[in-house]
């Protein structure tokens, strides 16, 4: 039940964060598949290009999520400032 409640909260996330979460899930799946493939070769300590690309995909997805959070925070901050400026102006007009 708790998981379903958290899933409902995902609808309120910014679009860029949602894209980043999907990319992170894909990168995580890709990382698991690549590591399982590498372990079958018996070369556990050798890093292949596919492992590096899977890790890079995870890193890029984290950056996308971070940018989504920052951009949304800046947007909300600007909206609050402009709303408080409008309210302040209305209150001065009300005093006249």
C-alpha positions in Angstrom: 0.0 0.0 0.0 2.8 2.4 0.8 4.4 1.8 -2.6 1.1 2.7 -4.3 0.9 6.0 -2.3 4.4 6.9 -3.5 3.6 6.0 -7.1 0.7 8.5 -7.0 3.2 11.2 -6.0 5.2 10.6 -9.2 2.5 12.4 -11.2 3.6 15.7 -9.5 7.3 15.4 -10.5 8.7 17.6 -13.2 8.9 16.1 -16.7 12.7 16.2 -16.8 12.9 14.3 -13.5 10.5 11.7 -14.9 12.7 11.3 -18.0 15.8 11.0 -15.8 14.1 8.3 -13.7 13.2 6.3 -16.8 16.7 6.7 -18.1 18.1 5.6 -14.7 16.0 2.5 -14.7 17.1 1.6 -18.2 20.8 2.3 -17.3 20.5 0.1 -14.2 19.0 -2.7 -16.2 21.7 -2.3 -18.8 24.4 -2.2 -16.1 23.2 -5.5 -14.6 23.0 -7.2 -18.0 26.5 -6.0 -18.9 28.0 -7.1 -15.6 26.3 -10.5 -15.9 27.7 -10.9 -19.4 31.2 -9.9 -18.2 31.1 -12.4 -15.3 30.4 -15.2 -17.8 33.8 -14.6 -19.4 35.7 -15.1 -16.2 37.2 -11.5 -16.4 35.7 -10.0 -13.4 38.2 -7.1 -13.1 38.5 -6.2 -16.7 36.3 -3.2 -17.7 34.9 -3.4 -21.1 33.5 -0.5 -23.3 30.0 -1.8 -22.7 30.4 -1.6 -18.9 31.8 2.0 -19.2 28.9 3.0 -21.4 26.4 1.5 -19.0 28.0 3.5 -16.1 28.0 6.6 -18.3 24.3 6.2 -19.0 23.7 6.0 -15.3 25.7 9.1 -14.7 23.9 11.0 -17.4 20.5 10.0 -16.0 21.6 11.3 -12.6 22.6 14.6 -14.1 19.2 14.8 -15.9 17.4 14.2 -12.7 19.5 16.8 -10.9 18.8 19.4 -13.6 15.1 18.7 -13.5 15.0 19.3 -9.8 17.1 22.5 -10.0 15.1 23.9 -12.9 11.8 23.2 -11.2 13.1 24.8 -8.0 14.2 27.9 -9.8 10.8 28.1 -11.6 8.9 27.7 -8.4 11.1 30.3 -6.7 10.4 32.8 -9.5 6.7 32.1 -9.4 6.6 32.8 -5.6 8.5 36.0 -6.0 6.3 37.3 -8.7 3.2 36.2 -6.7 4.4 38.0 -3.6 5.2 41.1 -5.6 1.7 41.2 -7.0 0.2 40.7 -3.6 2.3 43.4 -2.2 1.2 45.8 -4.9 -2.4 44.9 -4.3 -2.1 45.6 -0.6 -0.6 49.0 -1.3 -3.5 49.8 -3.6 -5.9 48.7 -0.9 -4.4 51.2 1.5 -5.0 54.2 -0.8 
